[in-house]
Amino acid sequence: MKVTVLKSAVALALVSAAPLALAYEEGSWLARFGYTVVAPDASSSSALGDIADVDDGSSPGISFTYMLTPSLGVEVLGALPFSHDINGAGALAGVQIGETQHLPPTVSLQWYPAMAGKLQPYLGVGLNYTTFFESETTAAFTAAVDGLAPGTTSTDIELDDSFGLALQAGVDYALNDKWLINAAVWNIDIETTADVKRNGAHLLDVDVAIDPWVYMIGAGYRF
């Protein structure tokens, strides 16, 4: 009786592991989507010192992975635009400088170690390109600049695009042979220079290292 039960348990374990193992085949695709948070670990440098910080932003995210081999895949990560408040620090502490939106598409090479069961961890390394748009300053920032440089009637801000390294770790949990639950985290090197303008003319360059942690939790589909 014990031998029969043991054989049944082993057979059940193999059946449970089969859907995930069969999904990670050469030429297969994985689509993952979910709630994504970009949490900057920001610092800045300028003629006035460290004067800027960047708040968290969230947006729906999606990624597609093509399996080159059963253990190697190429992922493209995308999302709807993320929106961030830019807050003052140091000499501008307490002043909201402005806000910006960005898109951070990332291409990564992923490694999937051979695993039994329904859990499949993976690691990735890749290249990120971040583009900023719809950046603008606040009335409070314009007033703060006017206090330092009387006669200020307007301010603007532009942020350069960024290329940087991206590191990733994630895990899939197979619900069946098609659907899965996914959780992933990235650390991305994002550095930009903010061109601050006063009355339409260049006033100050601020180098900002945003270097965010990016978290995504959601679902996935194998096909």
C-alpha positions in Angstrom: 0.0 0.0 0.0 2.8 2.4 0.9 4.6 1.7 -2.4 1.4 2.4 -4.3 0.9 5.7 -2.5 4.5 6.6 -3.1 4.3 5.9 -6.8 1.1 7.9 -7.0 2.7 10.9 -5.2 5.8 10.8 -7.6 3.5 10.6 -10.6 1.5 13.6 -9.3 4.6 15.6 -8.8 5.8 14.9 -12.3 2.5 15.8 -13.8 2.5 19.1 -11.8 6.0 20.0 -13.0 5.3 19.1 -16.6 3.3 22.1 -17.7 6.1 24.6 -16.7 8.9 22.5 -18.1 7.1 22.1 -21.4 6.5 25.8 -21.7 10.1 26.9 -21.7 11.1 25.4 -25.0 13.2 27.0 -27.7 11.1 29.2 -29.9 8.3 29.7 -27.3 7.0 33.1 -26.1 6.0 34.5 -22.7 3.9 37.6 -22.2 3.9 39.1 -18.7 1.8 42.1 -17.5 0.9 43.8 -14.3 1.1 46.7 -11.9 4.5 48.4 -12.1 6.2 50.8 -9.7 9.3 52.9 -10.5 10.9 53.8 -7.2 13.9 56.2 -7.8 16.9 56.2 -5.5 17.7 59.7 -6.7 20.5 62.2 -6.1 21.6 65.3 -7.9 24.6 67.6 -8.4 24.7 71.3 -9.5 26.3 74.6 -8.8 23.8 74.8 -5.9 24.6 71.3 -4.6 22.1 68.4 -4.3 18.8 70.3 -5.0 16.4 67.7 -6.6 14.7 64.4 -5.6 12.2 62.3 -7.7 9.1 60.7 -6.3 7.8 57.2 -7.1 5.6 56.6 -10.2 3.3 53.7 -11.2 1.8 52.4 -14.4 0.6 49.2 -16.1 3.6 47.3 -17.5 4.1 44.5 -20.0 7.0 42.4 -21.2 7.5 39.8 -23.9 10.2 37.1 -23.8 11.3 34.9 -26.7 13.1 31.8 -25.7 16.3 31.3 -27.6 17.0 28.0 -25.9 15.2 26.2 -22.9 17.4 28.3 -20.5 18.0 31.6 -22.4 15.5 34.2 -23.4 15.4 37.8 -24.7 12.9 40.1 -23.0 11.5 43.5 -24.1 10.0 45.5 -21.2 7.5 48.3 -21.8 4.8 50.3 -20.0 2.4 53.1 -20.3 4.1 56.5 -19.3 5.2 56.9 -15.7 4.6 60.3 -14.1 6.9 61.7 -11.4 7.0 64.7 -9.2 10.4 66.4 -9.0 10.9 67.8 -5.5 13.4 70.2 -4.1 16.2 69.2 -1.8 19.0 71.1 0.0 18.7 74.8 -0.9 15.3 74.1 -2.5 13.9 71.8 0.3 10.2 72.0 0.6 9.7 73.4 -3.0 8.0 71.2 -5.6 10.2 71.9 -8.7 7.9 70.3 -11.3 6.9 67.0 -12.9 7.9 64.8 -15.8 6.8 61.7 -17.6 9.0 59.0 -19.0 9.1 55.7 -20.8 11.8 53.2 -19.9 11.9 50.4 -22.6 14.5 47.8 -21.7 15.9 44.8 -23.5 17.4 42.0 -21.4 19.1 38.6 -21.9 17.5 36.2 -19.3 18.8 33.0 -17.8 16.4 30.3 -16.6 18.0 27.6 -14.4 16.6 24.1 -14.8 13.9 23.6 -12.1 11.4 20.9 -11.2 7.9 22.0 -10.1 5.8 25.0 -10.8 8.3 27.7 -9.7 10.7 29.1 -12.3 13.2 31.8 -11.2 15.2 33.8 -13.7 17.9 36.5 -13.9 18.5 39.1 -16.5 20.9 41.7 -17.7 20.3 44.3 -20.4 20.2 47.8 -21.7 17.7 50.5 -20.8 16.7 53.6 -22.8 14.7 56.2 -21.0 13.0 59.2 -22.7 11.5 62.1 -20.8 8.7 64.3 -22.0 6.0 66.7 -20.9 8.4 68.1 -18.2 7.3 71.3 -16.6 8.0 73.5 -13.6 5.6 74.7 -10.9 4.6 78.3 -9.9 6.2 77.6 -6.5 9.5 76.9 -8.2 9.2 80.0 -10.3 8.6 82.0 -7.1 11.6 80.5 -5.5 13.8 81.4 -8.4 12.4 84.9 -8.4 13.5 85.2 -4.8 17.0 84.4 -5.8 16.9 86.3 -9.2 14.3 89.1 -9.1 12.5 89.6 -12.3 11.8 85.9 -13.0 8.5 85.6 -14.7 8.7 82.0 -16.0 10.8 78.8 -15.6 11.1 75.7 -17.7 12.9 72.3 -17.4 14.1 69.8 -20.0 15.6 66.4 -19.3 18.0 64.5 -21.5 17.3 61.0 -22.5 19.4 58.2 -20.9 21.0 54.9 -21.7 22.1 52.6 -18.9 22.5 49.0 -17.6 19.6 47.1 -16.2 19.7 44.1 -13.8 16.7 41.9 -13.2 15.5 39.0 -11.1 12.1 37.4 -11.3 10.0 34.3 -10.6 7.1 32.6 -12.4 4.5 30.3 -10.8 2.6 28.1 -13.2 -1.2 28.0 -12.6 -1.7 25.6 -15.6 0.0 24.9 -18.9 -0.7 28.5 -20.2 -1.2 30.9 -17.3 1.2 32.0 -14.6 1.7 34.4 -11.8 4.8 36.6 -12.0 6.9 38.9 -9.8 10.0 40.7 -11.0 12.4 43.5 -9.9 14.8 45.6 -11.9 17.6 47.9 -10.9 18.2 50.4 -13.7 21.0 52.9 -14.2 19.2 56.1 -15.3 21.1 59.4 -15.4 20.0 62.6 -16.9 20.9 66.3 -17.1 18.1 68.8 -16.4 18.4 72.1 -18.3 16.6 74.7 -16.1 15.6 77.8 -17.9 14.6 81.3 -16.5 12.6 83.6 -18.7 13.4 81.3 -21.7 17.2 81.4 -21.2 19.5 78.8 -19.7 19.9 79.2 -16.0 21.3 76.0 -14.5 22.3 72.4 -15.3 21.4 69.7 -12.8 22.8 66.2 -13.1 20.4 63.7 -11.7 21.1 60.1 -11.0 17.6 58.5 -10.8 18.8 54.9 -10.5 15.3 53.4 -9.7 14.2 50.0 -8.4 11.4 48.8 -10.6 8.8 46.3 -9.3 6.2 44.5 -11.3 3.6 41.9 -10.0 1.0 40.4 -12.2 0.2 37.5 -14.5 1.7 35.9 -17.6 0.7 33.8 -20.5 2.8 31.2 -22.4 2.3 30.5 -26.1 
